[in-house]
Amino acid sequence: MHLFKTVVVCVAVVAICGCDRSQPKPPVATSPTPPATTNNPTPVELPESSNSIGMEFKLIPAGKFTMGSNDGSDRDKPAHQVTLTKPFKMGVHEVTQAQYEQVMKNNPSKFKGADHPVVMVSWTDAMEFCRRLSELPAEKAAGNVYRLPTEAEWEYACRAGTTTQFSFGDDESDLGDYAWYDDNSDGKTHPVGEKLPNAWGLYDMHGNVREWCQDRFGDYPSGSVTDPSGATSGSYRVSRGGSWYGTAGYCRSAIRGRDSPSYRYGNYGFRVCLSPSGK
């Protein structure tokens, strides 16, 4: 890791790691409602399903949470209340290279490994993956339509009912149990699901790779919002979560990133989302 902290190597890895470190009510029967806010996360058994290529999903219930942080960077502010009125299915893991290759017929990743997250994919690539996955015969027959999560959905799922810096609390010394980041990654990605999940059963939300979201990047609203979908204009797209390359501060639940939708980096990947209705 010391190699990444020299000026020479930092210049060399810009192309790999990126320049930015930086509605109806939910069904009652199938989706248990976890506590809205807690600093002592308790695992919640949410309904789980899988698709035709083996991707696993958790059914995330609708709810309210405080998005952003007044203690973080200017991009994280202001903290504001968000209401999500619809449940949605969130990928348990980041999209792996095997899954990406099965759908896209190529693997652009720098760090090879079938069960490693795919990297060197742009926002545009991630969107095309969702489109092609939705068009697979088995998925089309099931009425499944895949997409990237909104930024609000991503943070809500990452927090898993908590209000702390991380989904496991505020103590950075515990981060290594939950995430691959610059202190323990050895400068590369690792197989998905090797670290502990958050309380809602989602893995690698705080590390391994940063994850593209569907939103355009923009300033947060100052008041409460319902089902936000990001800025209505702007050239950047949002990325979320920490990565093998990032420090602990860049792994917080509220951390935001932005980049051109055409850029590809060695620490950028994604996970997919699926609404139960297929919309």
Backbone as a ProteinNet text record, in pm:
[ID]
protein_1_A
[PRIMARY]
MHLFKTVVVCVAVVAICGCDRSQPKPPVATSPTPPATTNNPTPVELPESSNSIGMEFKLIPAGKFTMGSNDGSDRDKPAHQVTLTKPFKMGVHEVTQAQYEQVMKNNPSKFKGADHPVVMVSWTDAMEFCRRLSELPAEKAAGNVYRLPTEAEWEYACRAGTTTQFSFGDDESDLGDYAWYDDNSDGKTHPVGEKLPNAWGLYDMHGNVREWCQDRFGDYPSGSVTDPSGATSGSYRVSRGGSWYGTAGYCRSAIRGRDSPSYRYGNYGFRVCLSPSGK
[TERTIARY]
81.1	0	84.7	212	294.8	321.2	319.5	339.6	234.6	112	3.2	12.9	101.6	109.1	229.6	294	399.9	344.6	407.2	358.1	363.7	473.2	490.2	379.8	349.3	248.4	109.8	82.2	-50.3	-81.5	23.8	2.4	-25.5	45.9	32.2	-100	-162.8	-286.2	-412.4	-402.1	-523.6	-622.8	-573	-664	-725.3	-655.9	-709.7	-808.8	-778	-854.3	-945.2	-932.2	-1023.2	-970.4	-1018.7	-972.8	-1059.4	-1168.9	-1261.8	-1262.1	-1188	-1191.3	-1311.6	-1297.8	-1412.9	-1522.3	-4655.5	-4620.2	-4689.7	-4712.5	-4798.4	-4725.1	-4801.6	-4742.6	-4687	-4584.6	-4522.7	-4613.9	-4590.7	-4669.4	-4653	-4759.7	-4755.5	-4702.9	-4733.1	-4709.7	-4563.8	-4484.6	-4352.9	-4238.1	-4258	-4145.6	-4147.4	-4070.2	-4063	-4000.6	-4050.4	-3999.6	-3895.5	-3768.4	-3664.8	-3676.7	-3607.3	-3612.7	-3562.4	-3626.1	-3592.3	-3453.6	-3419.9	-3289.1	-3237.6	-3113	-3049.6	-2900.2	-2829.7	-2684.4	-2630.2	-2719.2	-2681.6	-2751.3	-2697.4	-2766.6	-2787.3	-2907.4	-2942	-2975.8	-2915.5	-2946.5	-3095.6	-3143.4	-3284.1	-3292.4	-3372.7	-3388.6	-3487.9	-3436.7	-3521	-3538.9	-3653.2	-3675	-3564.3	-3521.3	-3413.2	-3459.2	-3405	-3438.2	-3315.1	-3322.1	-3211.8	-3268.2	-3182.1	-3228.5	-3163.1	-3179.4	-3137.7	-2987	-2909.5	-2763.6	-2702.6	-2785.5	-2734.8	-2713.9	-2760.1	-2748.9	-2850.7	-2808	-2895.2	-2942.4	-3065.4	-3126.6	-3193.3	-3192.8	-3270.1	-3382.7	-3502.2	-3614.7	-3605.3	-3569.7	-3551.6	-3686.8	-3733.3	-3864.8	-3863.1	-3978.1	-3991.9	-3965.9	-3934.5	-3910.4	-3854.2	-3819.5	-3762.4	-3623.5	-3535.8	-3403.2	-3344	-3237.1	-3164.6	-3048.3	-3052.7	-2951.6	-2847.9	-2721.3	-2615.7	-2564	-2473.8	-2413.4	-2367.5	-2392.6	-2344.6	-2201.5	-2143.6	-2007.9	-1907.5	-1955.7	-1866.2	-1818.5	-1791.6	-1746.7	-1864.5	-1835.2	-1941.7	-2040.3	-1993.6	-2082.2	-2186.7	-2153.7	-2245.2	-2357.1	-2346.5	-2438.3	-2544.8	-2660.4	-2701.1	-2767	-2758	-2834.1	-2982.3	-3060.8	-3202.1	-3281.8	-3410.1	-3493.7	-3542.5	-3534	-3579.9	-3682.2	-3790.2	-3891	-3890.1	-3873.1	-3883.9	-4015.3	-4103.8	-4240.8	-4259.4	-4158.9	-4173	-4058.8	-4088.5	-3979.9	-3906.2	-3785	-3707.6	-3610.6	-3570.9	-3474.8	-3334.3	-3244.2	-3106.4	-3012.8	-2916.6	-2819.5	-2743.7	-2735.7	-2661.8	-2513.5	-2465.1	-2323.6	-2306	-2185.8	-2148.1	-2146.7	-2172.9	-2173.9	-2034.4	-2027.6	-1898.8	-1855.9	-1729.4	-1677.9	-1745.1	-1775.1	-1842.3	-1980.9	-2053.7	-2188.1	-2182.3	-2088.4	-2074.7	-2040.2	-1947.5	-1905.7	-2019.2	-2100.9	-2212	-2311.8	-2329.9	-2426.6	-2364	-2243.2	-2181.8	-2081.4	-2043.5	-1949.3	-1809.3	-1774.1	-1637.9	-1612.3	-1485	-1445.4	-1332	-1364.2	-1262.6	-1177.7	-1199.4	-1141.4	-989	-927.7	-782.9	-740.3	-814.5	-781.2	-871.4	-817.1	-900.4	-939.3	-1062.4	-1114	-1263.6	-1313.6	-1455.6	-1546.7	-1505.2	-1589.1	-1547.6	-1455.2	-1420.7	-1522	-1541.1	-1630.8	-1572	-1655.7	-1609.6	-1569.3	-1458.2	-1412	-1376.1	-1330.4	-1304.2	-1432.5	-1543.7	-1672	-1723.9	-1769.4	-1825.5	-1971.8	-2027.7	-2170	-2251.1	-2206.9	-2274.6	-2269.9	-2155.3	-2143.5	-2240	-2248.8	-2336.7	-2482.4	-2520.3	-2657.2	-2686	-2587.3	-2605	-2615	-2538.7	-2550.5	-2692.9	-2748.7	-2886.3	-2985.1	-2965.2	-3055.3	-3045.8	-2924.8	-2906.3	-2951.8	-2927.8	-2974.7	-3126.7	-3191.9	-3338.6	-3392.3	-3309.3	-3351.7	-3323.5	-3253.2	-3232.2	-3367.5	-3383.5	-3515.1	-3580.3	-3503.6	-3562.2	-3604.9	-3527	-3560.4	-3679.2	-3680.7	-3792.6	-3922.6	-3916	-4035	-4086.5	-3994.6	-4033.2	-4077.4	-4060.3	-4097.7	-3999	-3875.1	-3773.8	-3705	-3701.7	-3632.6	-3528.5	-3403.2	-3292.6	-3248.8	-3190.1	-3146.5	-3040.6	-2974.9	-2887.5	-2973.5	-2929.4	-3005	-2995.5	-3098.3	-3084.3	-2986.5	-2934.3	-2841.5	-2908.9	-3034.3	-3107.7	-3128.6	-3165.8	-3181.5	-3049.9	-2941.7	-2811.7	-2777.1	-2788.3	-2751.2	-2845.1	-2973.3	-3071.5	-3035.3	-3001.6	-2964.9	-2831.9	-2738.1	-2608.4	-2621.8	-2698.6	-2715.5	-2788.3	-2880.9	-2953.8	-3011.9	-3073.2	-3140.2	-3054.3	-2927.7	-2838.7	-2824.4	-2774.5	-2748.8	-2601.4	-2519.4	-2378	-2296.3	-2164.8	-2077.3	-2074.1	-2075.5	-2076.1	-2197	-2230.1	-2347	-2325.3	-2200.5	-2168.1	-2137.2	-2139.2	-2108.5	-2017	-1948.4	-1861	-1712.1	-1678.1	-1538.3	-1470.4	-1378.6	-1306.9	-1225.4	-1188.2	-1105.6	-1179.2	-1312.3	-1391.2	-1410	-1364.5	-1392.9	-1335.8	-1219.5	-1157.4	-1239	-1333	-1420.8	-1529.3	-1555.1	-1666.9	-1625.9	-1502.1	-1466.2	-1321.5	-1298.4	-1164.7	-1139.4	-1037.5	-1002.3	-850	-795.5	-651.7	-564.1	-613.1	-531.4	-518.7	-611.4	-606.9	-621.3	-634.6	-668.7	-549.1	-427.6	-308.3	-316.2	-389.1	-392.2	-468.2	-575.6	-651.2	-790.2	-876.4	-1008.5	-997.3	-1105.7	-1112.9	-1247.7	-1260.1	-1389.3	-1500.9	-1617.5	-1730.7	-1774	-1825.5	-1884.9	-1788.3	-1662	-1565.6	-1570.6	-1617.7	-1627.2	-1767.8	-1788.8	-1919.6	-2022	-2148.3	-2253.2	-2305	-2382.7	-2450.4	-2572.8	-2648.7	-2760.7	-2870.9	-2875.2	-2976.4	-2923	-2802.8	-2749.8	-2684.5	-2640	-2572.5	-2422.4	-2344.5	-2200	-2127.4	-2010.7	-1917.5	-1975	-2068.1	-2123	-2021.2	-1926.2	-1827.8	-1692.5	-1677.3	-1546.7	-1547.7	-1430.4	-1401.8	-1403.3	-1520.9	-1524.4	-1630.9	-1605.7	-1708.9	-1816.8	-1940.1	-2052.2	-2128.8	-2147.8	-2226	-2372.7	-2433.5	-2578.1	-2638.4	-2770.2	-2830.4	-2839	-2830.6	-2855.9	-2747.1	-2789.1	-2696.2	-2651.5	-2528.4	-2479.2	-2529.6	-2574.1	-2618.7	-2620.6	-2640.6	-2649.1	-2772.1	-2760.3	-2873.5	-2977.8	-3104.3	-3208	-3192.3	-3247.1	-3236	-3348.1	-3454	-3567.3	-3593.5	-3702.3	-3740.2	-3784.6	-3756.5	-3793.7	-3848.7	-3925.1	-3983.7	-3939	-3886.5	-3840.8	-3754.5	-3647.1	-3562.7	-3489.7	-3466.8	-3396.6	-3279.5	-3230.4	-3111.2	-3139.5	-3031.5	-3040.9	-3104.9	-3169.9	-3235.2	-3142	-3025	-2927.4	-2787.5	-2689	-2551.3	-2484.3	-2352.3	-2279.5	-2223.2	-2215.3	-2158	-2264.4	-2221	-2305.6	-2249.2	-2338.4	-2301.2	-2234.2	-2132.5	-2077.4	-2083.8	-2095.2	-2113.7	-2026.1	-1997.2	-1924.9	-1773.9	-1704.7	-1559.7	-1505.3	-1373.8	-1311.3	-1177.7	-1118.4	-987.7	-882.8	-906.3	-811.5	-835.3	-953.3	-990.9	-952.8	-932.3	-908	-1040.1	-1032.4	-1151.9	-1255.4	-1210.2	-1303.6	-1385.7	-1331.5	-1403.3	-1490.6	-1507.9	-1592.6	-1720.3	-1741.3	-1858.6	-1988.1	-2096.6	-2227.5	-2270.3	-2231.6	-2279	-2188.8	-2071.9	-1975.6	-2031.1	-2006.3	-2054.1	-1935.7	-1947.6	-1849.8	-1920	-1843.5	-1900.5	-1796	-1842.5	-1751.4	-1829.4	-1754.5	-1814.7	-1869.8	-1985.9	-2044	-1962.2	-1862.1	-1780.2	-1650.1	-1617.3	-1489	-1490.5	-1374	-1356	-1233	-1251.9	-1143.8	-1132.7	-1016.1	-991.9	-1054.2	-1113.9	-1183.7	-1332.4	-1385.3	-1527.2	-1597.7	-1706.6	-1793	-1937	-2024.5	-2164.9	-2237.9	-2357.1	-2452.1	-2586.3	-2671.6	-2798.7	-2915.5	-3022.4	-3143	-3260.4	-3365.2	-3484.1	-3606.3	-3698.5	-3823.8	-3912	-3984	-4070.4	-4170.8	-4214.1	-4312	-4248.6	-4114.3	-4044.4	-4036.2	-4060.9	-4053.9	-3944.1
-120.5	0	125.8	117.6	237.5	288.2	197.6	241.5	340	324.2	412.8	548.3	560.4	685.2	769.6	735.6	817.8	900.7	1015.5	1106.4	1043.4	969.3	912.4	815.3	723.9	622.3	682.4	782.2	846.2	905.5	966.3	1021.9	909.8	798.3	688.5	617.6	617.7	540.1	621.5	746.1	827.1	757.6	700.1	634.2	509.1	449.2	326.9	360.1	458.5	479	600.1	685.4	798.1	918.6	1034.5	1158.9	1200.1	1135.7	1178.3	1080	1105.2	1019.9	1068.1	1119.8	1171.4	1060.2	716.4	596	511.2	384.9	301.5	253.1	213.1	163.6	23.4	-17.1	-147.8	-262.4	-380.4	-496.4	-525.4	-566.5	-590.2	-728.9	-826.3	-964.6	-1007.4	-952.5	-1010.2	-925.7	-805.1	-721.2	-670.4	-738.2	-692.8	-555.1	-470.6	-335	-325.9	-298.3	-287.1	-154.6	-137.9	-11.5	101.9	218.5	330.3	385.3	402.4	454.8	384.2	346.1	283	292.9	302.1	299.8	163.8	69.2	-67.1	-162.2	-174.5	-252.2	-397.4	-444.5	-584	-646.6	-760.3	-822.2	-843.9	-811	-826.7	-922.2	-1024.3	-1122.1	-1068.5	-1015.2	-966.1	-1074.4	-1075.7	-1175.9	-1172.2	-1289.2	-1299.8	-1378.2	-1341.7	-1411.1	-1412.4	-1487.1	-1491.6	-1491.9	-1460.7	-1457.6	-1567.6	-1561.9	-1671.9	-1685.7	-1583.6	-1596	-1599.4	-1626.1	-1647.2	-1523.9	-1409.2	-1287.5	-1293.4	-1256	-1260.7	-1120.6	-1113.8	-984.9	-991.3	-878.5	-860.7	-762.1	-792.5	-701.2	-595.9	-475.8	-365.4	-296.6	-285.1	-225.3	-74.5	-18	127.2	185	312.3	373.2	513.4	568.9	702.8	693.6	786.1	791.2	930.3	957.9	1083.5	1059.5	1127.9	1112	1222.8	1187.4	1286.1	1302.3	1397.6	1421.9	1565.6	1628.8	1765.3	1767.5	1650.1	1640.4	1597.5	1569.7	1521	1632.8	1598.1	1696.8	1782.8	1889.2	1977.5	1903.7	1801.7	1725.8	1647	1610.3	1529.6	1612.1	1744.3	1832.7	1888	1928.1	1911.5	1776	1728.4	1609.4	1643.7	1554.4	1584	1454.1	1464.5	1345.5	1303.1	1174	1115.8	1007	1008.5	902.8	823.6	693.5	603.4	528.4	546.3	495.3	354.6	303.2	171.1	79.2	-46.7	-142.4	-166.9	-217.2	-246.4	-359.3	-429.2	-537.3	-484.8	-507.2	-458.9	-578.6	-571.7	-678.9	-701.5	-826.5	-860.4	-832.4	-851.4	-833	-735.6	-683.5	-610.1	-706.9	-657.5	-743.1	-802	-933.2	-1000.7	-1004.7	-1038	-1049.2	-1162.4	-1272.4	-1384.2	-1343.4	-1271.2	-1225.8	-1124.8	-1032.6	-931.2	-995.3	-1089.7	-1156	-1239.3	-1299.2	-1380	-1294.5	-1172.3	-1082.7	-1002.8	-949.1	-854.9	-919.7	-1045.6	-1120.2	-1059.7	-984	-933.7	-906.5	-893.3	-865.2	-763.4	-636.2	-531	-515.7	-597.4	-574.9	-582.4	-496.5	-496.8	-613.6	-636.9	-742.6	-862.9	-962.6	-1072.4	-1168.5	-1220.1	-1316.9	-1327.9	-1446	-1463.5	-1410.7	-1426.9	-1382.8	-1247.8	-1180.6	-1043.2	-948.7	-830.2	-735.4	-689.2	-670.5	-616.7	-471.1	-430.4	-292	-245.2	-121.7	-58.6	-52	-30.2	-13.6	128.2	191.5	325.9	318.5	433.9	441.7	393.6	431.6	389.5	238.1	177.6	31.6	-34.6	21.1	-35.7	-29.6	80.6	94.6	-5.3	-27.4	-123.8	-264.9	-296.2	-425.9	-447	-346.7	-358.1	-382.7	-314	-330.5	-472.3	-520.7	-654	-764	-745.6	-842.7	-851.3	-738	-734.8	-803.7	-809.7	-869.6	-1019.6	-1075.9	-1220.3	-1291.7	-1398.4	-1463.3	-1496.4	-1552.1	-1589.2	-1467	-1359.6	-1238.1	-1165.6	-1166.7	-1103.7	-1178.1	-1310	-1390.8	-1365.7	-1338.8	-1312.6	-1168.4	-1084.6	-944	-863	-910.8	-843.2	-733.8	-614.4	-501.6	-450.4	-452.7	-416.5	-272.1	-213.9	-74.6	-51.6	63.1	104.6	163.2	151	212.8	364	431.3	575	598.2	719.8	751.3	737.2	777.1	765.4	619.7	536.7	393.4	332.8	374	318.7	351.7	478.3	515	452.5	448	384.8	238.2	167.1	25.9	8.2	98.3	91.8	113.3	212.5	243.5	131.4	66.7	-45.6	-8.3	108.7	151.7	227.9	255.1	323	471.2	545.5	688.6	720.6	619.4	636.4	656	681.5	705.3	585.8	467	341.9	259.8	157.9	76.9	-5.6	-14.4	-91.1	-1.9	129.9	221.9	333.8	396.1	510	478.1	359.6	325.2	274.6	355	316.3	188.8	157	38.3	-90.8	-83.2	-201.9	-216.6	-117.2	-116	-237.9	-285.3	-399.2	-527	-533.8	-651.8	-648.2	-528.9	-509.6	-470	-425.4	-366.5	-391.7	-402.2	-394.2	-247.7	-189	-49.9	-38.9	83.1	94.2	29.8	17.4	-39.8	-192.1	-260	-406.7	-473	-394.4	-451.8	-502.2	-462.3	-496.9	-441.5	-330	-260.2	-328.6	-401.6	-472.4	-508.1	-551.6	-599.6	-738	-781	-913.1	-976.2	-1108.2	-1172.5	-1109.1	-1096.1	-1035	-1124	-1062.1	-1136.8	-1196.4	-1157.3	-1214.1	-1145.4	-1022.1	-947.5	-961.2	-905	-913.2	-827.4	-869.7	-788	-684.2	-587.7	-496.8	-567.3	-496.2	-559.2	-608.7	-559.8	-604.3	-710	-761.5	-871.6	-832.4	-707.6	-660.9	-653.9	-704.6	-713	-603.7	-566.1	-475.5	-336.6	-291.6	-157	-48.4	-80.7	18	5.3	-92.2	-108.5	-203.3	-244.3	-325.9	-239	-195.4	-99	6.9	127	230	184.8	231.6	181.1	295.1	282.1	379.6	376.8	493.7	506.7	572	567	617.3	769.4	838.6	982.5	1067.6	1183.7	1291.4	1349.8	1400	1460.1	1603.6	1639.2	1775.1	1801.6	1927.7	1963.8	1901.3	1867.5	1814.4	1923	1884.1	1980.2	2015.3	2127	2170.4	2115.8	2063.1	2011.2	1865.1	1815	1674.6	1648.2	1526.9	1489.6	1347.3	1317	1184.4	1124.8	1004.5	931.7	1018	1077	1162.5	1081.3	1143.9	1076.4	1159.2	1251.6	1327	1453.9	1518.8	1645.7	1625.3	1727.6	1720.6	1758.3	1811.6	1846.4	1832.4	1829.6	1813.9	1699.7	1709.3	1610.1	1495	1509.8	1403.9	1307.2	1183.3	1082.4	1046.5	1002.5	974.6	837.5	831.8	703.5	700.3	580.4	565	454.5	466	361.8	377.5	304	304.1	205.7	191.7	97.8	50.8	-45	-96.5	14.2	121.1	231.2	341.9	348.7	462.1	446.4	558.9	560.1	538.1	519.5	493.1	604.1	728.2	839.8	836.1	771.7	759.3	634.6	569.7	450.5	474.6	597.1	628.2	609.6	587.2	567.2	688.5	809	931.6	982.2	917.5	972.1	970.9	1079.2	1092	1111.3	1054.9	1076.7	1119.5	1168.9	1209.2	1190.7	1159.2	1145.4	1146.5	1162.6	1156.5	1017.1	1004.7	872.3	786.3	843.1	765.8	715.3	760	723.5	580.7	516.4	379.8	376	323.5	317.5	178.4	149.4	20.1	2.5	108.7	95.3	127.5	129	156.5	32.7	-6.2	-113.7	-73.4	-169.5	-137.4	-259.2	-236.1	-343.6	-303	-399.4	-368.5	-376.6	-315.4	-300.9	-348.1	-393.7	-444.2	-413	-338.6	-313.3	-437.4	-473.2	-592	-588.3	-469.9	-456.9	-467.2	-465.9	-465.9	-328.5	-224.1	-86.7	-10.4
0	0	0	53.4	54.7	-85.5	-185.1	-323.7	-367.5	-318	-358.8	-291.7	-194.6	-120.3	-162	-269.9	-324.8	-437.6	-458.9	-563.2	-699.9	-727.4	-860.5	-893.3	-801.6	-828.8	-832.2	-745.7	-746.5	-882.3	-945.8	-1080.1	-1178.5	-1161.3	-1257.1	-1249	-1130.5	-1116.4	-1132.8	-1178	-1195.3	-1286.4	-1396.6	-1490.2	-1432	-1331.4	-1271.4	-1162.4	-1077.6	-954.9	-957.6	-1056	-1063.5	-991.6	-1031	-973.2	-857.1	-829.8	-725.3	-611.3	-501.4	-382.9	-303.2	-349	-282.5	-249.1	-468.5	-487.5	-386.8	-425.7	-341.4	-218.1	-113.8	9.1	-13.9	65.1	43.8	82.3	26.6	64.2	213.1	277.2	420.7	452.6	369.5	406.8	401.9	308.7	285.6	338.1	383.3	412.4	555	645.8	782.8	789.8	878.9	888.6	998.9	963.2	1064	1139	1251.1	1322.1	1234.6	1243.3	1155.6	1185.9	1313.1	1349.3	1473.3	1468.5	1584.2	1570	1682.2	1679.2	1719.6	1745	1780.1	1684	1561.3	1459	1497.4	1479.9	1503.1	1368.9	1334.3	1204.8	1185.1	1065.8	1030.1	912.1	925.5	817.8	714.6	606.6	498.5	393.2	323.8	217.8	113.4	69.2	-27.5	-149.4	-264.5	-388.7	-478	-587.9	-683.7	-824.9	-921.2	-1060	-1142.4	-1272.4	-1359.8	-1373.2	-1336.8	-1343.8	-1204.1	-1103.4	-968.7	-884.8	-929.5	-848.4	-735.6	-614.1	-497.8	-460.7	-412.2	-378	-241.7	-170.8	-50.1	-78.4	-24.7	-39.8	70.1	30.5	124.8	145.6	268.9	292.2	272.7	244.1	239.5	378.2	386.5	517.1	506.5	622.3	632.2	693.4	654.1	714.7	694.7	769.1	752.5	658.5	544.7	440.2	452.9	428	436.8	578.1	595.6	726	734.3	846.2	867.6	918.3	944.6	996.6	890.3	770.8	667	575.6	449.7	352.3	309	236.9	189.7	100.3	30.3	-58.6	19.7	143.2	224.9	287.3	282.9	355	260.8	318.1	457.5	481.3	606.1	643.1	630.9	573.8	549.1	551	581.1	589.5	451.5	426.5	299.9	329.9	255.2	263.8	133.9	145	30.6	44.5	-48.8	-35.4	-90.1	-162.4	-223.4	-181.2	-154.2	-132	-263	-252.8	-373.5	-342.8	-446.1	-430.2	-460.4	-365.7	-377.5	-386.8	-477	-489.3	-359.8	-317.1	-195.4	-214.3	-336.9	-368	-483.8	-495.5	-615.4	-733.5	-852.1	-971	-990	-1004.8	-1020	-1167	-1184.9	-1320.9	-1397.2	-1329.9	-1396.6	-1443.8	-1360.4	-1396.6	-1510.6	-1501.3	-1606	-1740.1	-1737.2	-1861.4	-1920.8	-1835.3	-1885.2	-1963	-1918.5	-1982.7	-2096.1	-2073.8	-2167.9	-2263.2	-2235	-2319.6	-2321	-2217.5	-2202.4	-2055	-2021.2	-1883	-1884.6	-1859.2	-1868.3	-1743.2	-1640.7	-1508.5	-1508	-1429	-1410.9	-1322.6	-1214.6	-1119	-1148.4	-1215	-1262.6	-1150.4	-1162.5	-1067.7	-1085.2	-1114.8	-1146.3	-1036.6	-908.4	-797.6	-741.7	-809.7	-774.2	-838.9	-782.5	-848.5	-981.5	-1079.9	-1206.7	-1185.7	-1248.9	-1242.4	-1383.3	-1392.5	-1521.5	-1604.6	-1536.5	-1604.6	-1579.5	-1682.5	-1671.9	-1626.9	-1596.1	-1565.5	-1686.5	-1803.9	-1926.8	-1942.7	-1911.6	-1916.5	-1818.5	-1696.7	-1594.3	-1637.2	-1698.7	-1747.9	-1859.8	-1947	-2055.4	-2000.7	-1896	-1831.2	-1780.9	-1715.8	-1664.9	-1778.2	-1888.9	-2003.7	-2059.5	-2078.7	-2136.2	-2040.3	-1911.4	-1813.3	-1816.7	-1828.3	-1834.2	-1957.8	-2063.8	-2190.1	-2199.7	-2100.7	-2103.7	-2101.6	-2177.8	-2188.6	-2054.6	-1962.4	-1832.6	-1752.7	-1762.2	-1687.8	-1752.5	-1884.3	-1955.1	-1926.7	-1924.6	-1896.4	-1755.1	-1662.2	-1523.8	-1501.5	-1604.8	-1591	-1509.3	-1501.5	-1420.9	-1501.3	-1445.1	-1507	-1407.8	-1449.7	-1361.8	-1387.7	-1284.1	-1291.9	-1185	-1193.6	-1084.8	-972.5	-848.5	-740	-746.5	-696.4	-677.4	-563.8	-555.9	-447.9	-311.7	-302.6	-175.7	-138.4	-234.8	-206.9	-160.1	-224	-188.1	-42.7	-4.1	133	235.8	204.4	293.8	316.8	208.6	219.3	290.6	267.1	332.6	482.9	523	665.6	739.3	674	734.8	870.3	877.6	998.9	1097.9	1064	1157.7	1125.4	1223.1	1204.6	1226.6	1241.9	1271.3	1143.7	1160.4	1045.2	951.1	1010.2	934	977.5	901.4	936.3	1062.6	1108.6	1228.4	1348.1	1330.4	1439.1	1394	1489.8	1460.4	1469.6	1513.1	1538.6	1412.3	1358.3	1236.1	1253.9	1376.8	1399.1	1366.1	1354.1	1318.1	1167	1090.9	947.4	875.8	918.8	853.2	859.3	953.4	960.7	853.6	798.8	706.6	564.9	547.8	418.7	380.9	248.9	193.4	159.2	221.5	194.3	197.7	192.4	166.6	273.6	395.4	502.6	496.4	427	429.2	292.2	186.3	55.4	-24.7	14.6	-62.9	-204.7	-219.1	-347	-458.1	-422.1	-526.1	-473.6	-563.8	-525.4	-462.9	-399.5	-338	-371.4	-359.9	-387.2	-305.6	-365.1	-294.9	-178.7	-74	35.4	135.4	132.7	227.4	363.8	368.7	493.6	553	670.6	734.8	660.9	656.3	593.9	692.8	642.1	734.6	792.8	873.1	945.9	853.5	730.6	634.9	538.6	564.6	485.2	354.9	342.2	221.2	246.2	150.8	165.8	87.4	139	68.5	42.1	124.1	104.7	141.3	228.9	273.5	204.1	113.9	52.7	-65.4	-105.7	-223.8	-349.1	-395.9	-506.2	-481.3	-533.6	-536.2	-633.4	-611.7	-689.6	-756.1	-886	-960.9	-916.4	-907.4	-886.8	-1010.3	-1023.2	-1146.3	-1150.9	-1036.7	-1030.4	-1096	-1144.6	-1173.3	-1039.5	-1034.7	-911.8	-899.1	-779.7	-752.8	-603.6	-565.9	-424.7	-360.9	-234.1	-160.2	-135.2	-123.1	-82.9	64.3	105.1	244.6	331.8	269.3	344.7	316.4	372.8	354.9	211.3	161.7	26	25.3	-78.2	-95.5	-228.3	-224.4	-343.8	-436.3	-384	-469.1	-575.2	-689.2	-799.1	-849.9	-767	-803.2	-880	-919.7	-992.2	-1129.2	-1178.9	-1309.8	-1423.6	-1391	-1494.3	-1435.7	-1524.3	-1480.9	-1554	-1570.5	-1650.3	-1568.4	-1435.1	-1351.7	-1302.4	-1277.3	-1215	-1077.7	-990.4	-851.7	-838.4	-753.6	-709.4	-557.6	-501.2	-356.1	-299.9	-170	-98.6	-105.8	-20.3	-21	-123.3	-125.9	-219.4	-163.6	-231.3	-193.1	-189.4	-260.4	-275.1	-172.9	-113.3	-29.7	116.3	182.3	325.7	399.2	530.6	610.7	597.1	591.6	580	453.3	350.4	223.7	216.6	329.8	336.5	416.5	465.2	546.3	468.3	540	476.1	393.6	437.8	373.4	262.2	242.2	147	4.5	-67.8	-205.8	-300.1	-418.6	-523.4	-650.9	-745.8	-874.3	-983.5	-1101.1	-1214.2	-1345.1	-1452.1	-1584.2	-1608.9	-1671.9	-1697.3	-1792.7	-1856.9	-1950.6	-1888.9	-1768.4	-1708	-1655.3	-1665.6	-1615.9	-1525.1	-1404.3	-1307.1	-1245.4	-1191.1	-1130.1	-993.8	-939.6	-810.7	-823	-945.7	-969.2	-1023	-957.2	-1003.4	-980	-954.1	-929.5	-877.2	-821.1	-790.8	-849.2	-872.9	-939.3	-841.9	-885.4	-806.2	-891.3	-824.6	-893.7	-810.8	-864.5	-794.7	-805.5	-697.3	-703.1	-816.3	-855.3	-962	-1099.4	-1103.1	-1232.2	-1292.6	-1212.5	-1263.4	-1193.4
[MASK]
+++++++++++++++++++++++++++++++++++++++++++++++++++++++++++++++++++++++++++++++++++++++++++++++++++++++++++++++++++++++++++++++++++++++++++++++++++++++++++++++++++++++++++++++++++++++++++++++++++++++++++++++++++++++++++++++++++++++++++++++++++++++++++++++++++++++++++++++++++++++

